[in-house]
Amino acid sequence: MSRIRSLLGANSNKSLSNLSAELRRKNFLSSSEVAFDDYFIQAVPLGTFVFTPTNIYHARYALVGQLVTLAVSVVGTTSGVAATAIRLSLPETGWGATDAVGAILSEGQAGQCRILDGTETKGLWRIPYNQNFIEITRHDNANWGIGTGRAILLNLSYMKAM
């Protein structure tokens, strides 16, 4: 933290745009702004369980080197035989390790998100090794409910496949 403060100087309460400009001056970022692009989000069926997006409020991403920053807010309807995961397409295939580092890396990348499945609750996301989709589960790993009004809010960063 002290390294960050020394980079920013005495006033560490700068706005993001000022922070971005300061980091560019100190050669930490390129001279161009990082732009977010829209991407066409699609549901990826899991057996007969299907999530059909009805409202996509945003599906945007930015790519800086191998790092993908993703923001998704989507509401939809679930149908079929209930399952523990909803799968959504990604703008870039996720990276994973297959060597002897351990099972955690070979399973891909993971984190937390917010979901609405009857009530608002914590969800978990996972990008399986070298896949172009993300799986969203309930924090208790129970099946998603069947019906309308299922919502997912994701804000995350992940490494794309090399």
C-alpha positions in Angstrom: 0.0 0.0 0.0 2.9 2.4 0.8 4.2 1.8 -2.8 0.8 2.9 -4.2 0.7 6.0 -2.0 4.3 6.9 -3.1 3.2 6.6 -6.7 0.1 8.8 -6.2 1.7 11.3 -3.9 0.1 13.0 -1.0 -3.4 13.1 -2.4 -4.5 9.5 -2.7 -8.2 10.5 -3.1 -7.9 11.2 -6.9 -10.7 10.4 -9.3 -10.2 7.4 -11.6 -9.5 9.6 -14.6 -6.9 11.5 -12.6 -5.4 8.2 -11.4 -5.3 6.9 -15.0 -3.5 10.0 -16.2 -1.1 9.8 -13.3 -0.3 6.2 -14.1 0.3 7.0 -17.8 2.7 9.8 -16.8 4.6 7.3 -14.7 4.6 4.9 -17.6 2.4 2.2 -16.0 -0.3 2.5 -18.7 -0.2 3.0 -22.4 -1.1 6.5 -23.7 -4.5 5.3 -25.0 -7.5 4.8 -22.8 -8.8 1.3 -22.1 -12.1 1.0 -24.0 -14.9 -1.4 -23.1 -16.6 -3.2 -26.0 -20.1 -4.8 -26.1 -20.2 -8.5 -26.7 -23.1 -10.7 -27.7 -23.8 -12.8 -24.6 -25.3 -16.2 -25.2 -26.6 -18.9 -22.8 -24.8 -22.2 -23.1 -27.1 -25.2 -22.3 -26.2 -27.6 -19.5 -27.9 -30.8 -20.4 -31.6 -29.9 -20.7 -31.3 -26.9 -18.3 -31.5 -23.7 -20.3 -31.2 -20.0 -19.3 -32.8 -17.7 -21.8 -31.8 -14.0 -21.4 -34.8 -11.7 -21.5 -33.1 -8.4 -20.6 -29.4 -7.8 -21.1 -28.6 -4.6 -19.3 -25.0 -4.8 -20.1 -22.4 -7.2 -21.4 -19.2 -5.4 -21.9 -15.5 -6.3 -21.7 -12.0 -4.7 -22.0 -8.9 -6.6 -23.0 -5.5 -5.4 -21.8 -2.8 -7.9 -22.8 -4.0 -11.3 -21.5 -6.3 -9.7 -18.8 -10.1 -9.6 -19.6 -12.3 -7.3 -17.5 -15.9 -8.3 -17.8 -19.2 -6.6 -16.7 -22.5 -8.5 -17.2 -26.0 -7.7 -15.9 -28.6 -10.1 -17.3 -32.1 -11.2 -16.4 -33.7 -14.3 -17.8 -35.9 -17.4 -17.6 -34.8 -20.9 -16.7 -36.4 -24.0 -18.2 -35.8 -27.7 -18.5 -34.5 -30.0 -15.7 -33.1 -27.9 -12.9 -29.3 -27.9 -12.6 -26.7 -26.2 -10.3 -25.1 -24.0 -12.9 -26.1 -21.4 -15.5 -23.6 -21.1 -18.3 -23.0 -17.9 -20.3 -20.6 -17.3 -23.2 -17.4 -15.3 -22.7 -15.8 -12.8 -25.1 -12.5 -14.6 -24.7 -11.6 -18.2 -23.8 -10.4 -18.5 -20.2 -7.0 -19.7 -19.2 -6.1 -22.7 -16.9 -3.1 -24.8 -16.1 -2.8 -28.5 -16.8 0.6 -29.2 -15.2 1.4 -30.5 -11.8 0.7 -27.2 -10.1 -2.4 -28.6 -8.5 -6.1 -29.3 -9.0 -7.2 -25.7 -8.2 -5.5 -24.2 -11.3 -6.6 -27.0 -13.6 -10.2 -26.3 -12.6 -9.9 -22.8 -14.0 -10.6 -19.4 -12.5 -13.3 -18.5 -9.9 -14.9 -15.8 -7.8 -18.1 -14.4 -6.3 -21.0 -12.6 -7.8 -24.6 -11.5 -7.1 -27.6 -13.5 -8.3 -31.3 -13.4 -8.0 -33.0 -16.8 -7.8 -36.2 -16.2 -6.0 -34.3 -14.0 -3.5 -31.1 -12.0 -3.9 -28.1 -14.1 -2.7 -24.4 -14.6 -3.3 -23.4 -16.6 -6.3 -20.1 -18.2 -7.4 -18.6 -18.0 -10.9 -16.1 -20.4 -12.4 -14.4 -20.5 -15.8 -13.4 -24.1 -16.5 -10.0 -24.7 -18.0 -9.7 -23.4 -21.6 -13.5 -22.9 -22.0 -15.3 -20.0 -23.7 -18.1 -20.0 -21.1 -18.6 -19.1 -17.4 -20.6 -21.2 -14.9 -22.7 -19.4 -12.3 -23.9 -21.3 -9.3 -25.7 -20.6 -6.1 -23.4 -20.2 -3.1 -25.0 -23.3 -1.5 -24.6 -25.3 -4.8 -28.4 -26.0 -4.8 -30.2 -26.2 -8.2 -31.4 -23.0 -9.8 -35.1 -22.5 -9.7 -37.2 -22.9 -12.8 -39.1 -19.8 -14.0 -38.8 -16.1 -14.8 -36.8 -13.3 -13.1 -33.4 -15.1 -12.6 -30.7 -12.4 -12.6 -26.9 -12.4 -12.7 -24.6 -9.5 -11.9 -20.9 -10.1 -12.7 -18.0 -7.7 -12.5 -14.7 -9.7 -12.8 -11.3 -10.0 -14.4 -9.8 -13.2 -15.7 -6.8 -14.3 -17.7 -7.6 -15.3 -21.3 -6.1 -18.4 -22.9 -2.7 -18.0 -24.4 
